[in-house]
Amino acid sequence: MSDDYENFEIVFEQTERLAGLKGMNVTESEVAEALSRAIGEGYAEAYLLSPQIPHGRKVEYSPDQLHELWFYVTPRGKSAAKGIPELEGASGPVLE
């Protein structure tokens, strides 16, 4: 999650890629648990997106809706991620 809403599939793919850079493997359930903790600690938020107004509505996270929700990093999450080399792209931080 950087500067856009991301669904769980994207969050998992990116987490899996970053873990692979460190020689680690992660499972979907581990990433879902970590995402739940990040939301609970205020680093991310869960949303339902819709083509109707309002297009994005913040909702309470529910594991039962994991694949229907979209996630967005909070200012607290962006601040915590700054300076982590794995989260910086060639043109600067991924989290902007």
PyMOL commands that set and color helices and strands:
alter all, ss='L'
color gray80, all
select helices_A, chain A and resi 8-21+28-40+63-65+75-81+85-87
alter helices_A, ss='H'
color red, helices_A
select strands_A, chain A and resi 6-7+44-49+56-59+70-73+88-89+92-93
alter strands_A, ss='S'
color yellow, strands_A
deselect
rebuild
show_as cartoon
